[in-house]
Amino acid sequence: MTKFRPCIDLHEGKVKQIIGGTLNDEGAVENFVSEKSPRWYAEKFRNDELTGGHVIQLGPGNVEAAREALAEYPDGLQIGGGITLENASEWIEAGASQVIVTSWLFDKEGNFLEDRLRALSHEIGAEKIIIDLSCRAVENGWKVAMNRWQTMTSMAVNLNTLDSLAEYCAEFLIHAADVEGKCGGVDEELVALLGQWQGCAITYAGGVRGLEDMALIEKASQGRLDATVGSALDLFGGSGVAYADLLTWNHRDV
């Protein structure tokens, strides 16, 4: 059954929702900037017993805000953004349930560095690792995009890739960067592909407009994918779906 998983996206130290594909050194196109603190969101997710959520640091200047959220909900949120072998253990000690890695797993040309992933798995254990395979569409499918989704890598997102990486992680997180933050609908073809995989948990993010898209994800993935909701959510200034309705969705009897 597809579950709603919460997220706290941090940009310049504030909780924001942005159009993912626009993020660069100059900033990003913002959909929403919250007046509430990361701690406020983490407390709400903890009180509502939501699990498997993530905190993402979108660029520099977010460490203090991320630590604030993790301290409020220890072992209840994953942390991503700037994760490396050198700091992964520190984030676990700061309260993260797992660390999320993407860009550090590739060199500057976008070539995958499996030795890094192997070293990280040895250091903190595969059960503490979430591999982020956030991607953009290419001619024959999708490829992982790194460096705030601006640089294409050589890694295709397909079932073989999931198979080859599964031994090193507990879950996958996959943003469809082309639709992220646009509230224009999910990448149904990507969802259907990911739903064919029989391995560990996968969380999908990108384009969810409301409960109808949660239902679409559940159907297209045969209930194998969980999903996050960002810009459409009323907690983040959206009008597509109420947070209360997503809590009800998670407690359905199916």
N, C-alpha and C positions, 0 to 999 in steps of 0.2 A: 504494500500500500504506500502510495506517495505521501510523504509528510512534508509540512512546511518547516523549514529550518531558518532561524533568524540570522541577521547579519548586522554588523556595525562597520560601515565604511568610513574611514578616517582620511581627511585631506586637510593639510595645514592645521592639524590639531583639533579639527571640528568634525562632528558627525555630518556627513553630506551624502547626497545622491548625485552622481554625475553621469554624463553620457560617456561610457567607458572608452570608446574609440577616440575621444578627443583629448585624453590625458597626455600631457607632455610637460617639458620643463617650464613652460610659460603658464601652466595651469590647466583648466579643463572647463568645459561647458557644464554649469551647475544646474541641476533640477531643484535642489533643496539644500538649505543650510540650516541645521537644527539649532535652536536656542538652548536645547537640553544637552546635558553632558553625556559623555560615553558611560559614565557610572549609572546614570538614570536608565539608560537602555539596558545595560547589563542587569541591573536590579529587577527590572520588569521581566526580562527573559528568565531570570532565576526564579522569581516568584511564581511565574506561570509554568515552571518546570519544562521549559523548552530545551532540548538537547541538540548537540551537533551543530550549533551555530558557529559563525566565524567573525573575527575581527580582522579587517584588512587595512594595512597601512599603505595608502596610495601616495607614494613618494615620501620625502623626508619631513621631519617636524612632527611626527606622530607618536613617538616612543612614550612620552609621558601619558598621553591620552589612552594609548593601548594598555599600558600598565594599570591605569585607573580602572578600565573595564575588566581586566582579568582579575584584579584584586577583589572586585565586587562579586564576581561569579567564578571563584576558583574551580578549576577542572571542569568548567562548563562551556568554555569557548575555545575554539582554535584560533591561532594567530598566524597571519601571513603578511608578507611585505618585507623584503630585505632579510629574509632568513638565510643563514649560512651555517656551516659546521661550527664556526667559532661562537655563534650566539644562540644556537638552538637550545642547548641545555639551560641557558639563562632564562629563556622564555618559558620553558617547562617549569623551572623553579619559581617564576613569577606568577604561575597559576594557569598557564595554557594547558588544555587537555592534550593538544597536538600542535605541531608546527606545520605550516603549509609552505611548500617550496615550489618555485618555478624557475625564475631567471637564473638563479645560482647554478642550476643544473646544466647550463649551456655556456659555451664560450661566446666571444663577441660576435662570431659569425653565425651563431645559432646552431652549432653542432652539439649534440648531446654528450655529456660527460658522465658516463655511467659510474666511473670510479668515485665521483663525488657522492652520488646517491648511495653507493655501497658503503662508503665511509660514514655517512650520516646515519644509515641504518645500524651500523655497528656501534656507533656512539650512543644513540638514544633508543634504539629499538624500532623495528618497523611499525609496531603498534602506536608509536608516537608521531608518525609521519603521514601527512596528507599531500599527495602529489597533485598540484594544480596544472591541469592540461587545458587552460583557457585558450581559445583558438579563434581563428578567423577562417572564413570560407575561401577556398582556392578552387581551381578549375575542376579538380577531381576529388573534392571532399573538403577536408579541414586540416589545417596545420597549427601547431602550438605557436602562440605569439607571446613574446617575452618583453621585458623592459616597458611595463605599463601598456602592453598590447600593441606597441609600435613597431617591434622588430619580429619578423617572421623567422621561425627556426626551421630546421630540416625534418622535424618530427611530425609525422602524420598522426591524426587522431583516428584510430581504427581499433578493431578488436585485437589485432596482433600486438599493437602497442600496449593496450591494457594488459594483455597476457604477460608481456615481457617485463612490465614494471610492478606487477601485483605483489611479488615477493618482498618488495621493499617498502610497502605502505599498508595502512589500515583502510584508507579510502581514497577516492579521487574527487576533486572539485573541478568543475568544468564550466567556465563562463563562455557563453557565445558572444564574443566581444562585438560582433557586428550589430547585434540587436540590444546589447546591454544599455540600460538606462533610457531606452526609447519608448517603452510601453507600447510597442507596436506588434506584439505577439512573439511567441517563442520560435526557435529554429526547430520545427517539427521533425525534419529529416535527421538532424543531429540527435534529437531525443530518441527517435526510433532506433537509430544505430546503437546508441549507448544502452538502450533497453534490451538489446540482444545479448549483452554480456552477462555471464552467470557468476561473476566473481564478487568482490567486496563491494561495499556501498559506494554509490556515486551521488553527489549533489550537483544539480544543474542550476545555473543562474543565467538570466538574460531574457528580457522582453515580456516577462509575465505581467499581464494586465489585470488579472482578477481570478476569481474562482473557476471561470470557464477554462482558463489556461492551466490551472492546477489539474482540472479534470482531463484536459487534453494530454498533459504530461503523463498522468497516470495511465491513460488508455494507450498512448503511443509507446510507452516504455513497459507496459504490462505491470505497472506498479513498482518497478525496480528502481526508479530514480526518485530521490527527494528533490526539493526545490526551494530556492530562496525567492523572496519578493522584495524589491527595492523601491523604485520610484513610484510604483502604483499604490503603495501601502500608505494608509492614512497616518501612520506613525512618522512617515517621512514626507508628509505634505501631499500625498497622492489622493486620488479620488476613486481609484479602481477597485480597491478592496479594503475592508475594515480588518484591523488586527484581530478583533474579537471573532470575526467570521473564520479567520484562519485557525484560531484556537479550537473553534467548533469543528472545523474540517479535520484537524488532527485527532479528534476524539470520536470520529464516526465509527459506527459498527458496520464493517463491510465483510 
